Amino acid sequence: MANRLTKITTRTGDDGSTGLGDGSRIQKSKPRVVALGDVDELNSNIGVLLTEKMPADFVLLLTRIQNQLFDLGGEVCIPGYHAVTENHVLFLDTAIQKLNADLPALKEFILPGGSRASALAHVARTVARRAERSLVLLSEKEDVAPYVFQYMNRLSDLLFILARALNRAAGVPDVCWSREPEAITADVTNAGAA
């Protein structure tokens, strides 16, 4: 890995470039830097989610994911470096199976919402999808290891399932999509009267 930062303000990026972990410099508009920024934004959104009250096992899961995303960011930051392995993907697969086992089957599309924690998990999910798209764009010009794509794809799935699990833990129902405007109006009216 690269050297740790000893100072934050270096002024070396004032020209629109940034340093990669291997010491090279590239423009901040390049796909590698965009992907790195999207992964960082995802990690930050998970940090916001972690400020919400939730079961301890969810906290442990998200904290481990934050560390794994930092590893993934290191892989993106250092061309040719590999940090994400099959074990990272298997970790998410196991977490998905465990979380999904306790949830009722989906009978309808759901909308982001319910509890605040669930809504924040949905925000993180959408940022994960954007980060995944940025990594795909990067792969059109440079090599990106397959496990990176698998990890990001599984992570967005996990965040969707976690959003539902957070609603369940809070005793709040998922917000179901409805094609019937009358049903939406009735739900909003009833919620406002409560």
trRosetta pair geometry for C-beta under 8 A, 3 or more apart (Angstrom, degrees):
i j d omega theta_ij theta_ji phi_ij phi_ji
1 21 6.9 -68 -163 -168 58 129
1 74 6.0 -42 -121 -155 103 134
1 78 7.4 -136 -129 -33 50 154
1 81 7.9 98 -94 -159 54 154
2 21 3.8 -132 -35 -155 127 80
2 22 7.3 -105 -81 -56 107 28
2 23 7.7 169 -123 -50 110 66
2 74 7.9 -161 12 -143 94 93
2 77 7.3 -82 -5 126 133 123
2 78 6.6 -169 -37 -77 101 119
3 6 8.0 -29 145 -22 113 95
5 8 6.3 58 159 -84 138 57
7 10 6.4 127 97 -72 101 78
10 13 7.1 81 70 -2 97 86
11 14 5.2 -5 -172 -24 69 121
12 15 8.0 -51 169 20 44 96
12 17 7.4 -69 146 84 80 96
12 19 6.6 20 111 -31 139 112
12 25 7.7 -115 157 -113 114 132
13 16 7.3 90 179 -62 68 5
13 17 6.2 -138 -128 76 58 51
13 18 5.2 21 -110 -91 113 71
13 19 7.9 -102 -69 -6 93 78
13 28 7.1 68 -161 -57 108 125
16 27 5.8 2 132 -144 97 83
16 28 5.5 -117 -178 18 64 106
16 29 7.4 -1 173 -15 111 97
17 25 4.8 44 159 170 129 108
17 26 6.4 173 -151 94 89 18
17 27 5.5 -61 -100 -94 70 42
17 28 6.6 -164 -119 -29 17 79
18 25 6.8 174 85 -149 25 74
18 26 6.7 -26 58 64 72 65
18 27 7.9 54 15 173 77 13
18 28 5.2 83 -13 -83 112 85
18 33 5.9 118 46 -117 133 132
19 23 6.8 -29 -166 -147 107 27
19 24 7.3 152 -151 84 62 34
19 25 5.3 -41 -94 -95 61 77
20 23 7.1 -31 74 36 75 21
20 24 5.0 -1 41 64 115 83
20 25 7.2 -166 3 -88 80 26
20 26 6.4 38 -35 8 112 106
20 32 7.3 -6 -99 131 125 139
20 77 5.6 170 -158 179 75 65
20 78 6.5 144 159 -94 99 44
20 79 6.8 18 160 -9 153 90
21 74 6.5 74 -75 -156 164 68
21 77 4.1 83 -21 128 115 101
21 78 3.6 -62 77 -71 126 92
21 81 7.0 -46 91 6 136 151
22 78 5.2 118 -44 -143 88 77
22 79 6.1 -60 -4 38 143 82
22 80 7.6 58 -73 40 145 107
22 81 7.7 -171 -62 -27 103 115
24 79 7.7 -9 34 16 137 121
26 30 4.8 -37 149 10 124 154
26 32 6.6 52 79 58 156 123
26 33 6.5 -161 94 -37 110 117
27 30 5.2 120 70 -29 79 96
27 33 7.4 -125 104 11 49 147
28 33 5.0 -136 -150 137 46 159
29 33 7.1 39 32 64 10 127
29 34 7.3 19 -170 -51 35 106
30 33 5.1 85 62 11 81 102
30 34 7.1 -150 95 -7 39 90
31 34 5.5 -55 -141 39 35 114
31 35 6.1 35 160 -20 68 105
31 134 6.9 171 -166 -174 79 77
31 137 5.1 -144 -139 119 126 100
31 138 4.3 173 138 -92 115 69
31 140 7.8 -137 -133 50 174 92
31 141 6.0 133 36 34 145 132
31 142 7.6 177 81 17 120 109
32 35 5.9 -55 -149 37 27 109
32 36 6.3 29 152 -19 62 108
32 76 6.4 166 -164 174 79 87
32 77 7.9 125 165 -104 106 33
32 79 7.5 -44 -124 -70 150 98
32 138 5.7 100 -82 -130 55 122
32 142 6.8 6 -70 36 108 151
33 36 5.5 -51 -145 37 33 114
33 37 6.3 37 153 -21 64 104
34 37 5.8 -56 -151 36 29 112
34 38 6.5 28 152 -19 64 105
34 134 5.2 -145 121 -150 96 122
34 137 7.6 -26 85 82 131 133
34 138 7.8 -170 65 -64 94 102
35 38 5.7 -54 -148 35 32 110
35 39 6.5 32 154 -18 65 104
35 76 5.5 -140 110 -155 112 140
35 131 6.8 92 -157 -160 66 69
35 134 4.0 171 -97 133 70 109
35 135 5.0 104 -142 -77 129 59
35 137 7.3 -167 -65 63 107 95
35 138 4.8 -31 -33 -37 148 138
36 39 5.8 -54 -150 36 31 110
36 40 6.3 32 151 -19 64 108
36 73 5.9 89 -146 -151 79 85
36 76 4.8 180 -83 116 83 127
36 77 5.7 88 -116 -74 134 80
37 40 5.5 -55 -147 38 33 113
37 41 6.2 36 153 -21 66 104
38 41 5.5 -48 -145 35 33 113
38 42 6.5 39 152 -22 62 101
38 127 6.9 -178 -171 -179 80 81
38 130 5.4 -138 -150 115 128 94
38 131 3.8 174 131 -98 110 73
38 134 4.5 149 17 14 152 154
39 42 5.6 -50 -153 32 32 115
39 43 6.6 33 150 -18 64 104
39 69 6.0 178 180 -174 95 96
39 72 6.0 -145 -153 106 141 108
39 73 4.7 179 113 -85 135 90
39 76 6.3 159 5 15 152 153
39 131 5.0 110 -73 -148 57 133
40 43 5.7 -53 -150 35 33 112
40 44 6.4 35 150 -19 65 105
40 73 6.2 82 -66 -115 76 141
41 44 5.5 -53 -149 37 33 114
41 45 6.4 35 152 -20 65 103
41 127 5.5 -133 116 -163 102 130
41 131 7.4 -170 60 -69 96 110
42 45 5.7 -54 -150 34 31 111
42 46 6.6 31 152 -17 64 102
42 69 6.3 -142 97 -148 110 147
42 124 6.3 89 -156 -158 72 78
42 127 4.5 175 -93 122 74 113
42 128 5.4 93 -130 -79 132 63
42 131 5.1 -42 -34 -31 135 148
43 46 5.7 -52 -151 35 34 111
43 47 6.6 41 146 -23 63 102
43 66 5.6 100 -150 -140 92 77
43 69 4.6 -179 -82 110 105 140
43 70 6.7 89 -119 -62 152 72
43 73 7.3 -44 -26 -39 143 136
44 47 5.3 -49 -153 30 36 118
44 48 6.8 38 149 -18 65 97
45 48 5.5 -46 -151 32 38 111
45 49 6.5 43 148 -20 65 102
45 120 7.2 -179 178 -179 86 85
45 123 5.7 -143 -160 115 130 101
45 124 4.3 172 121 -95 120 80
45 127 5.2 142 5 27 156 156
46 49 5.3 -49 -149 36 38 118
46 50 6.4 43 150 -25 65 103
46 62 5.5 -176 -176 -170 108 104
46 65 6.4 -131 -153 98 159 115
46 66 5.5 -164 102 -80 134 93
46 69 7.4 150 20 6 148 155
46 124 5.4 86 -71 -129 68 140
47 50 5.6 -52 -150 31 32 114
47 51 7.4 41 149 -29 59 94
47 66 6.8 88 -67 -114 79 136
48 51 5.9 -45 -165 14 40 114
48 120 6.0 -139 111 -157 100 130
49 52 6.0 -48 -174 16 47 114
49 62 6.5 -134 98 -147 117 153
49 117 6.5 88 -159 -152 80 72
49 120 4.3 169 -98 127 81 121
49 121 5.8 91 -131 -73 138 63
49 123 8.0 -173 -66 60 105 102
49 124 5.8 -34 -37 -35 140 139
50 59 6.5 94 -142 -132 93 77
50 62 5.5 -172 -81 113 102 139
50 63 7.0 93 -117 -68 142 77
50 66 7.7 -25 -38 -45 146 139
52 116 6.1 -170 -116 100 131 100
52 117 3.9 169 133 -91 156 98
52 120 6.4 174 -24 35 140 147
52 166 7.8 41 112 -158 140 133
53 117 7.3 -104 62 -56 53 135
54 58 4.4 -77 142 79 123 137
54 59 6.2 154 81 -51 101 82
54 117 5.6 146 -71 -150 112 157
54 166 6.0 -46 -119 -123 117 97
54 169 6.4 70 -148 101 72 153
55 58 4.8 94 66 3 81 104
55 59 7.4 -145 101 -6 44 86
55 169 5.4 -117 -23 -139 109 146
56 59 5.4 -51 -152 33 40 116
56 60 6.5 39 152 -18 69 102
57 60 5.6 -48 -147 36 37 113
57 61 6.3 43 152 -22 65 104
58 61 5.5 -52 -148 36 33 115
58 62 6.3 26 157 -13 66 107
58 162 6.8 125 -140 -152 108 107
58 165 7.2 176 -93 113 123 122
58 166 7.0 106 -141 -86 160 87
58 169 7.4 -87 -26 -27 145 167
59 62 6.1 -60 -145 41 27 104
59 63 6.1 27 157 -20 64 111
60 63 5.8 -56 -143 37 28 111
60 64 6.4 28 158 -18 63 106
61 64 6.0 -61 -154 36 26 108
61 65 6.4 25 151 -18 64 108
61 95 5.8 123 -141 -138 123 135
61 162 7.6 -167 108 -107 140 129
62 65 5.4 -52 -146 37 36 114
62 66 6.4 44 152 -25 66 99
62 162 7.9 110 -71 -157 102 157
63 66 5.6 -45 -150 28 33 115
63 67 6.9 32 151 -15 62 102
64 67 5.8 -54 -155 36 36 111
64 68 6.3 34 149 -17 67 107
64 91 7.5 -123 137 168 132 140
65 68 5.5 -55 -145 40 35 112
65 69 6.2 38 154 -22 67 103
65 92 7.9 80 -104 -92 103 96
65 155 6.8 128 -152 -132 122 111
65 158 7.9 -168 -98 102 143 145
66 69 5.7 -53 -148 35 30 112
66 70 6.7 35 150 -22 62 101
67 70 5.5 -49 -153 29 34 115
67 71 6.8 38 147 -18 63 100
68 71 5.4 -47 -154 33 39 115
68 72 6.4 41 147 -20 67 102
68 84 7.5 79 -177 -110 92 89
68 88 5.6 142 -153 -140 127 113
68 91 7.5 -164 -81 77 156 147
68 151 7.4 -147 152 -165 122 134
69 72 5.2 -48 -144 37 38 115
69 73 6.3 44 152 -22 65 101
70 73 5.6 -48 -149 34 32 115
70 74 6.7 40 148 -23 61 100
71 74 5.5 -52 -156 30 34 115
71 75 6.8 37 147 -20 64 100
71 83 4.2 -157 173 145 94 133
71 84 6.4 137 119 -68 108 70
71 88 7.6 -145 85 -96 138 142
72 75 5.5 -49 -155 30 37 114
72 76 6.7 33 149 -15 66 103
72 83 6.6 -147 -80 82 33 116
72 84 5.3 40 -98 -61 82 123
72 88 7.9 142 -65 -179 102 160
72 148 6.3 128 -147 -129 103 89
72 151 6.4 -155 -95 103 135 149
72 152 7.8 133 -165 -62 155 92
73 76 5.6 -54 -149 38 36 109
73 77 6.0 35 152 -21 68 111
74 77 5.5 -57 -140 40 31 112
74 78 6.2 -4 169 9 67 110
74 81 6.7 -78 140 113 85 138
74 83 5.3 66 80 -24 110 158
75 78 6.8 -74 -138 51 22 85
75 81 5.6 -145 -125 98 54 88
75 82 6.1 38 -127 -128 113 30
75 83 4.4 -133 -58 25 103 100
75 84 5.8 -63 -23 -4 161 94
75 145 7.0 -72 179 22 138 121
75 148 6.5 -153 106 -87 144 122
76 135 7.4 -94 -101 -107 123 97
76 138 7.5 -9 -141 168 102 175
76 144 7.9 9 -104 -122 80 103
76 148 7.7 119 -65 -140 90 144
77 81 7.9 -23 74 50 67 133
78 81 3.7 26 98 7 115 136
79 142 6.8 -79 -127 -177 112 139
80 143 7.8 61 -85 70 55 123
82 85 7.7 87 151 -73 102 73
82 145 5.5 87 -120 -54 104 156
84 88 5.0 -78 -156 39 76 157
84 89 7.8 78 169 -39 100 86
84 145 6.5 168 65 84 101 129
84 147 4.6 -176 119 114 99 112
84 148 5.2 122 55 -80 150 64
84 151 5.3 -89 -165 -23 137 152
85 88 5.5 120 55 -2 60 95
85 89 7.8 -122 108 5 45 87
85 147 6.0 -45 -145 -169 11 168
86 89 5.6 -56 -157 39 43 111
86 90 6.1 43 147 -20 73 106
86 147 6.2 -107 -68 -109 48 126
87 90 5.5 -52 -141 39 34 113
87 91 6.3 46 154 -28 64 99
88 91 5.7 -48 -154 26 30 117
88 92 7.1 24 151 -12 60 102
88 147 6.6 94 56 168 114 118
88 151 5.3 -8 122 -103 117 124
89 92 5.9 -57 -158 37 35 107
89 93 6.4 39 146 -22 68 105
89 147 5.9 -121 -34 -151 121 87
89 150 4.6 -3 -110 124 136 120
89 151 5.4 -106 -82 -78 78 69
89 154 6.0 132 -148 2 74 153
90 93 5.3 -49 -144 35 37 116
90 94 6.3 39 156 -20 67 103
91 94 6.0 -56 -153 35 27 110
91 95 6.5 24 152 -16 63 108
92 95 5.6 -55 -145 39 35 111
92 96 6.2 40 154 -24 67 104
92 151 6.7 138 -6 -142 147 62
92 154 4.0 107 118 131 140 130
92 155 6.0 -82 -126 -73 146 60
92 157 7.9 101 160 65 116 102
92 158 5.5 -105 -162 -45 96 141
93 96 5.7 -54 -150 33 29 114
93 97 6.6 26 155 -17 63 105
93 154 6.4 -66 -62 -141 65 142
94 97 5.9 -56 -151 36 31 109
94 98 6.3 28 154 -18 65 109
95 98 5.7 -56 -145 38 31 111
95 99 6.2 24 160 -13 67 109
95 158 5.8 33 102 -133 115 129
96 99 6.2 -61 -144 41 25 104
96 100 5.9 17 163 -14 64 117
96 154 6.7 -107 -39 -168 137 95
96 157 6.0 13 -115 117 134 111
96 158 5.1 -101 -79 -92 88 83
96 161 6.0 117 -140 26 72 159
97 100 6.0 -62 -138 42 23 107
97 101 6.3 37 160 -38 61 104
98 101 6.0 -49 -153 15 25 116
98 102 7.9 7 158 -6 54 102
99 102 6.9 -74 -171 35 34 99
99 103 7.1 23 147 -21 69 116
99 158 7.2 104 31 -151 148 76
99 161 4.8 113 109 136 127 119
99 162 6.2 -52 -155 -80 160 60
99 165 5.0 -77 -163 -54 105 148
100 103 5.6 -65 -151 31 43 113
100 161 5.3 -61 -72 -143 85 138
102 165 7.1 71 77 -118 112 101
102 168 7.3 165 124 117 105 162
103 161 6.9 -142 -7 -157 155 87
103 164 5.4 49 -130 125 143 128
103 165 6.4 -90 -69 -77 114 75
103 168 6.6 -138 -108 -39 81 151
106 109 7.8 47 175 -91 122 25
106 110 7.0 -102 -134 -21 114 106
108 176 4.5 45 94 -156 136 113
108 177 6.0 -160 157 50 103 79
108 178 7.9 7 -177 -76 145 60
109 176 7.2 114 79 -161 51 65
109 177 4.0 -3 83 21 102 134
110 164 7.2 111 53 -88 169 102
110 174 4.5 -51 -130 166 137 123
110 175 6.0 107 -168 71 83 57
110 176 5.7 -56 -106 -101 66 48
110 177 6.6 -147 -103 -16 13 84
111 175 4.4 -62 62 106 95 111
111 176 7.2 64 6 143 88 5
111 177 5.5 124 -45 -70 93 75
112 118 7.6 174 -165 132 62 85
112 119 5.5 88 161 -132 93 67
112 122 3.5 171 -125 129 110 165
112 123 7.3 98 -161 -47 146 61
112 163 7.2 -70 -128 -166 71 152
112 175 7.4 -11 84 54 20 127
113 118 6.8 23 122 101 17 113
113 119 5.3 26 -106 -85 38 101
113 122 7.5 -23 -26 10 40 154
113 175 4.1 17 72 -2 114 148
114 118 4.4 -3 68 66 111 152
114 119 6.9 -176 48 -45 65 81
114 163 7.7 127 40 166 127 88
114 166 7.8 136 95 97 125 88
114 167 4.0 -18 144 -110 155 120
114 170 7.4 136 144 67 103 130
114 172 4.5 133 178 124 93 119
114 173 6.6 -140 -122 89 110 38
114 174 5.7 -53 -67 -118 137 35
114 175 5.4 -144 -53 -23 77 90
115 118 4.5 98 57 5 81 103
115 119 7.1 -145 94 -5 44 85
115 166 5.9 -129 66 134 128 96
115 167 5.3 180 7 -104 102 60
115 170 4.1 80 -77 54 151 166
115 172 4.5 154 -48 35 90 151
116 119 5.7 -55 -150 36 34 112
116 120 6.4 32 153 -18 67 106
117 120 5.7 -56 -149 38 32 110
117 121 6.5 36 151 -22 65 103
117 166 4.3 -134 110 179 112 137
117 170 6.7 161 37 -46 119 136
118 121 5.5 -51 -150 32 34 113
118 122 6.7 35 150 -18 64 101
118 163 4.4 89 -159 -168 76 75
118 164 7.2 82 -135 -68 117 21
118 166 4.4 -177 -73 86 75 114
118 167 4.5 32 -73 -54 151 87
118 170 7.4 -112 -25 20 109 136
118 172 7.2 -135 -1 82 141 127
118 174 7.8 -152 -175 -111 154 68
119 122 5.6 -53 -155 34 35 113
119 123 6.7 39 146 -21 65 99
119 163 7.7 100 -55 -145 17 111
120 123 5.4 -44 -150 31 39 115
120 124 6.5 41 150 -17 65 101
121 124 5.6 -51 -151 37 35 113
121 125 6.4 44 147 -26 64 102
121 159 5.3 -176 178 -174 85 82
121 160 7.8 159 137 -89 106 18
121 162 5.0 -146 -154 101 143 100
121 163 3.8 -170 92 -81 124 81
121 166 5.8 162 -14 7 143 145
122 125 5.2 -46 -148 30 36 119
122 126 6.7 34 155 -18 65 100
122 159 7.4 149 -93 144 27 102
122 160 7.4 60 -106 -109 70 59
122 163 5.0 66 -54 -110 79 152
123 126 6.0 -56 -154 35 32 106
123 127 6.6 29 150 -15 65 106
124 127 5.7 -57 -148 40 34 111
124 128 6.3 42 150 -26 66 103
124 159 5.1 -139 98 -147 102 142
125 128 5.5 -52 -151 31 31 115
125 129 6.7 32 151 -18 63 101
125 156 5.2 95 -158 -154 75 74
125 159 3.8 -174 -80 105 86 125
125 160 5.3 91 -123 -60 150 70
125 163 6.8 -54 -27 -32 135 130
126 129 5.6 -47 -152 32 37 113
126 130 6.7 38 149 -18 64 101
127 130 5.5 -51 -150 36 37 112
127 131 6.3 40 150 -20 67 103
128 131 5.6 -52 -147 36 32 112
128 132 6.4 37 151 -23 63 104
128 152 6.2 175 -179 -166 88 79
128 155 5.1 -144 -152 108 140 106
128 156 4.0 -177 105 -80 125 86
128 159 5.9 158 3 8 148 148
129 132 5.5 -50 -150 33 33 116
129 133 6.6 34 151 -19 64 102
129 156 5.1 83 -62 -118 77 150
130 133 5.6 -52 -151 35 35 111
130 134 6.4 37 150 -20 66 103
131 134 5.5 -52 -149 35 34 114
131 135 6.5 35 152 -20 65 104
131 152 6.1 -140 102 -141 100 129
132 135 5.7 -55 -151 35 32 111
132 136 6.6 34 150 -20 64 103
132 149 7.0 87 -151 -140 92 64
132 152 4.1 163 -92 137 93 130
132 153 6.2 101 -128 -69 143 61
132 156 6.7 -60 -23 -26 139 134
133 136 5.5 -51 -150 33 35 113
133 137 6.5 37 151 -18 65 102
134 137 5.6 -51 -151 35 34 113
134 138 6.5 38 149 -21 64 103
135 138 5.4 -48 -148 34 36 116
135 139 6.4 40 151 -24 64 103
135 144 5.7 141 179 -161 91 161
135 148 6.0 -149 -170 136 145 118
135 149 6.5 -173 115 -86 129 71
135 152 6.3 163 26 -6 150 164
136 139 5.6 -52 -150 32 33 114
136 140 7.1 44 149 -29 60 95
136 149 7.2 78 -78 -111 81 112
137 140 5.8 -45 -161 16 37 116
137 141 7.8 9 152 3 61 102
138 141 6.5 -78 -167 46 39 94
138 142 5.8 -43 168 51 80 99
138 144 5.7 90 100 -55 106 131
139 142 6.9 -85 -114 72 29 55
139 143 7.2 20 -134 -153 71 20
139 144 4.1 -80 -85 24 96 118
139 149 7.7 0 -47 -63 155 119
144 148 5.4 -92 169 60 98 142
144 149 7.0 98 121 -42 117 95
145 148 5.1 105 70 -9 79 102
146 149 5.8 -56 -160 36 46 108
146 150 6.3 42 148 -17 75 107
147 150 5.4 -54 -143 41 39 114
147 151 5.9 45 156 -26 70 104
148 151 5.9 -53 -147 34 26 112
148 152 6.5 20 158 -13 62 108
149 152 6.0 -60 -147 40 29 105
149 153 6.1 28 157 -19 66 110
150 153 5.9 -58 -146 38 27 111
150 154 6.3 23 158 -14 64 109
151 154 6.1 -62 -149 40 27 106
151 155 6.1 29 155 -26 65 110
152 155 5.5 -51 -142 32 31 115
152 156 6.8 30 161 -17 63 99
153 156 6.4 -55 -156 32 28 105
153 157 6.9 27 148 -14 61 107
154 157 5.5 -59 -155 39 37 114
154 158 6.1 38 150 -23 71 106
155 158 5.5 -52 -145 35 33 113
155 159 6.4 34 155 -21 65 104
156 159 5.7 -51 -146 34 33 112
156 160 6.7 39 152 -21 63 100
157 160 5.8 -54 -156 31 33 113
157 161 6.6 25 151 -11 66 107
158 161 5.7 -59 -150 42 34 108
158 162 5.9 38 152 -23 69 108
159 162 5.4 -48 -138 38 32 116
159 163 6.5 45 155 -29 62 97
160 163 5.8 -49 -156 24 29 114
160 164 7.2 24 148 -11 60 102
161 164 5.8 -55 -158 36 38 110
161 165 6.3 35 146 -18 69 107
162 165 5.3 -55 -143 40 36 112
162 166 6.1 41 154 -24 69 102
163 166 5.8 -50 -147 32 28 112
163 167 6.8 31 151 -17 60 101
164 167 5.8 -51 -154 33 34 112
164 168 6.5 34 149 -18 65 105
164 174 5.8 -12 -123 -83 85 123
165 168 5.5 -52 -148 37 35 113
165 169 6.2 37 152 -21 67 105
166 169 5.6 -50 -143 36 32 112
166 170 6.3 23 157 -11 64 109
167 170 5.9 -66 -148 44 29 104
167 172 4.7 -97 -158 80 79 89
167 173 6.7 7 163 151 125 9
167 174 5.4 123 93 -74 167 62
168 171 7.6 36 -179 -72 31 28
168 172 7.9 -98 -60 53 18 59
173 176 8.0 -39 145 -20 110 94
178 181 7.9 163 112 -67 106 22
178 183 4.6 -117 176 83 156 129
178 184 5.5 -173 68 -55 126 87
178 187 7.9 153 4 -7 151 139
180 183 4.2 69 89 3 110 109
180 184 7.1 172 95 -10 62 82
181 184 5.5 -55 -152 36 41 113
181 185 6.2 42 152 -21 72 104
182 185 5.7 -53 -148 36 33 112
182 186 6.3 32 154 -18 66 106
183 186 5.8 -54 -147 37 31 111
183 187 6.3 32 154 -20 65 106
184 187 5.8 -55 -148 35 31 110
184 188 6.3 25 157 -14 66 108
185 188 6.0 -59 -147 40 29 107
185 189 6.1 28 156 -19 65 111
186 189 5.7 -57 -144 39 28 112
186 190 6.1 27 159 -17 65 109
187 190 5.9 -58 -146 39 27 109
187 191 6.2 26 155 -20 63 109
188 191 5.7 -55 -144 37 30 111
188 192 6.3 29 156 -19 64 107
189 192 5.9 -58 -148 36 28 109
189 193 6.5 25 155 -19 63 108
190 193 5.8 -57 -148 35 31 110
190 194 6.8 40 153 -34 63 102
191 194 5.9 -49 -156 17 33 116
